[in-house]
Amino acid sequence: MHVLMSFDEYKRLTGKTRSLGDMLAAPEAGDTDLPVQPRTEHAQPVDLS
């Protein structure tokens, strides 16, 4: 599932005030393992005629 929202809305909902740049620049950011699930969907052919 994916959700699209503005970063300001995300901060409002989560109460977090650090910017994305702050989080990526943090020294511990390189040690973070993102729990990404393998993709199971596949692209379908598109008729462009």
MODELLER restraints for C-alpha pairs under 7 A, 6 or more apart:
rsr = mdl.restraints
at = mdl.atoms
rsr.add(forms.Gaussian(group=physical.xy_distance, feature=features.Distance(at['CA:11:A'], at['CA:17:A']), mean=6.13, stdev=0.5))
rsr.add(forms.Gaussian(group=physical.xy_distance, feature=features.Distance(at['CA:23:A'], at['CA:29:A']), mean=6.77, stdev=0.5))
